[in-house]
Amino acid sequence: MVEAVPLPGNQEEEELEGAFINCWVNSTSMKSALTKATEYIQSEGWAMQKVEDRFIVHRERYEKDPELLESLECFDQSVNDGISSIFYVWPSE
């Protein structure tokens, strides 16, 4: 999970002040995962400000809790596509 702000030129720059972004990255190391997440977030028009949390997960973590269905879908997508994310945005004041 990272905190991010819209980059200049982001179409949502005027409406949104920031976001928490959960990323699932299929990677061989934490360092590589962070690099891939950073590149992905920038390609989506956002600049990472702070890493809030990071850890290695396994599919079983999400299978046991029906409230984590969206996270399970993201986990599976990252296995197939290399990366997946959910943006939790908040508006500008």
N, C-alpha and C positions, 0 to 999 in steps of 0.2 A: 504494500500500500504506500502510495506516494501522494504528496500534496503538490498541486501544480496550478499555474496561472496561464491564461490564454496568451499566446504569442501575438505580437503585432501582425495584423493581417488575418488573424483567425476570424472567421465569419461571426462567431459568437462573442467576440471580444467586448463589445459594448454592453451586451446583456448579462454576461457571466463574469463574476469576479474570480472564481477559483473552482477547484475540484479536488476531491480525493479519488484516486484512480487505483483500483485493484487490478493487478496484472498477474496472469499465470503464464510462465515462460518455460518452455521445454528446453532445458539447457544442461550442460555437464558440470557447471559450477555456479556459485552464487555471483561471482564477479561477472561472468559472461551473461548471466540472466539480467543483472542490473544494467549492463551495457545495452543489451537487446531491448529492455524495457524503456530505457532512456531514448533510444533511437526511434522506437515505435511511438512513444508519447510525443516527441518532437514532430514526427511525420503527421500526427493528428492535429498539430497546431497548438501544442501546449509545451510549457517549460517547467520541468521539475524544480520544485523549491526545496523539498525535504523528503527524505525517505522516512516514513512513519514506522514501517514494520516489514520484515522479510523473513521468510522461513521456507523450508522444503516441505512440500505436501505430497501425499499419496492419495490415490482415488478413494481408498477406504474411509478417509476422513469425512468425505462428503456423502458416501453411500449410507452411512449410519444415521444421518439426520435429514428427515424430509424437508426441513426448512432451508436446507442448503442446496436445493435442486438447481438454482441458477448458478451457484458456484460449481456444482458438478458438471453442468453443461460447459462452463468456461474451462474447467480442467480438461475435459475431453477435447474441446476445440484446440486447446494449446498442444495437446498430444498430436493432433492431426495437422495443425497449421503452424505450430511453433510458438504462437502467442495468442492470448485472448485477454480481454479487459472489460471492466465495468467502470463507467465514469459516474461519480456522484457529484453533481455540480451544484453550485449555489449562485444566486443572481447578484448582480451589482446593486449597491444601495443607492 
